[in-house]
Amino acid sequence: MSSVIDTIRQLLERPVPSEPNIDVPLDDPSIDRLLYLLCDTRDDELSCEEVFARLDEYVDCLVSQKRVLENGPLVEHHLALCADCRDELRALQLALALAVADD
């Protein structure tokens, strides 16, 4: 396992031409998280853009307690791994709750 961590450290230490000012933490917890995410990646993974496009429908299904949309498990898998998309989901849920409270 240490050889994998060393290899990842070496790859992360290489300069990235498109974004030269990115600071990548190379501490053990960050590398452990990266390895976890790599192991949990699926072939049918949805991108953030794909999840964002489905969030309205996903929240509607959650609120109405209807059957979750066709790609619901893929959306849920992505949300479990992606803090940014979870933040979008929470913001959408909060906005919906506030709109309902105003009625």
C-alpha positions as CSV (number, residue, x, y, z in Angstrom):
1,M,0.0,0.0,0.0
2,S,2.8,2.4,0.7
3,S,4.1,2.1,-2.9
4,V,0.6,3.2,-4.1
5,I,0.7,6.2,-1.7
6,D,4.2,7.1,-2.8
7,T,3.1,6.9,-6.5
8,I,0.1,9.1,-5.8
9,R,2.3,11.6,-4.0
10,Q,4.7,11.7,-6.9
11,L,1.9,12.2,-9.4
12,L,0.3,15.0,-7.3
13,E,3.7,16.7,-6.9
14,R,4.0,17.1,-10.7
15,P,3.1,20.6,-11.9
16,V,-0.3,20.9,-13.5
17,P,0.1,23.1,-16.7
18,S,-3.5,24.2,-16.9
19,E,-3.8,25.4,-13.3
20,P,-0.3,26.1,-11.9
21,N,-1.4,27.6,-8.5
22,I,-3.3,24.6,-7.1
23,D,-2.2,23.5,-3.7
24,V,-2.8,19.8,-3.2
25,P,-2.5,18.5,0.3
26,L,-0.3,15.5,0.5
27,D,-1.1,14.5,4.1
28,D,-2.1,10.9,4.9
29,P,-5.8,11.6,5.5
30,S,-6.1,13.3,2.1
31,I,-4.4,10.4,0.3
32,D,-6.5,7.9,2.3
33,R,-9.7,9.8,1.1
34,L,-8.4,9.8,-2.5
35,L,-7.8,6.0,-2.4
36,Y,-11.3,5.5,-0.9
37,L,-12.9,7.5,-3.7
38,L,-10.9,5.7,-6.3
39,C,-12.0,2.3,-4.9
40,D,-15.6,3.4,-4.7
41,T,-15.7,4.7,-8.3
42,R,-18.1,2.9,-10.7
43,D,-18.1,2.5,-14.4
44,D,-21.6,4.1,-14.6
45,E,-20.6,7.1,-12.5
46,L,-22.6,10.3,-13.0
47,S,-20.8,13.6,-13.3
48,C,-21.6,16.6,-11.1
49,E,-23.4,18.2,-14.1
50,E,-25.5,15.1,-14.6
51,V,-26.5,15.0,-11.0
52,F,-27.2,18.7,-10.9
53,A,-29.5,18.3,-13.9
54,R,-31.5,15.6,-12.0
55,L,-31.6,17.3,-8.5
56,D,-35.0,19.0,-9.0
57,E,-36.6,15.7,-9.9
58,Y,-34.7,13.9,-7.2
59,V,-35.9,16.3,-4.5
60,D,-39.5,16.1,-5.8
61,C,-39.4,12.3,-5.4
62,L,-38.0,12.7,-1.9
63,V,-40.7,15.2,-0.9
64,S,-43.6,13.4,-2.4
65,Q,-42.3,10.0,-1.3
66,K,-42.7,8.7,-4.8
67,R,-40.5,6.1,-6.3
68,V,-37.1,7.6,-6.8
69,L,-36.3,8.5,-10.4
70,E,-34.8,5.9,-12.7
71,N,-31.2,7.0,-12.0
72,G,-31.9,7.5,-8.3
73,P,-29.3,5.0,-7.1
74,L,-26.6,6.6,-9.3
75,V,-27.6,10.1,-8.0
76,E,-27.5,8.8,-4.4
77,H,-24.1,7.2,-5.0
78,H,-22.7,10.4,-6.3
79,L,-24.2,12.4,-3.4
80,A,-22.5,10.1,-1.0
81,L,-19.1,10.9,-2.5
82,C,-19.5,14.6,-3.6
83,A,-19.7,17.3,-0.9
84,D,-20.4,20.0,-3.6
85,C,-23.5,18.2,-4.9
86,R,-24.7,17.5,-1.4
87,D,-24.4,21.2,-0.7
88,E,-26.5,21.9,-3.8
89,L,-29.1,19.3,-2.6
90,R,-29.3,20.9,0.8
91,A,-29.7,24.4,-0.7
92,L,-32.5,23.1,-2.9
93,Q,-34.2,21.4,0.0
94,L,-33.9,24.5,2.1
95,A,-35.3,26.7,-0.7
96,L,-38.2,24.4,-1.1
97,A,-38.9,24.3,2.6
98,L,-38.8,28.1,2.8
99,A,-41.2,28.3,-0.2
100,V,-43.6,25.9,1.4
101,A,-43.4,27.8,4.7
102,D,-44.3,31.1,2.9
103,D,-47.6,29.5,1.5
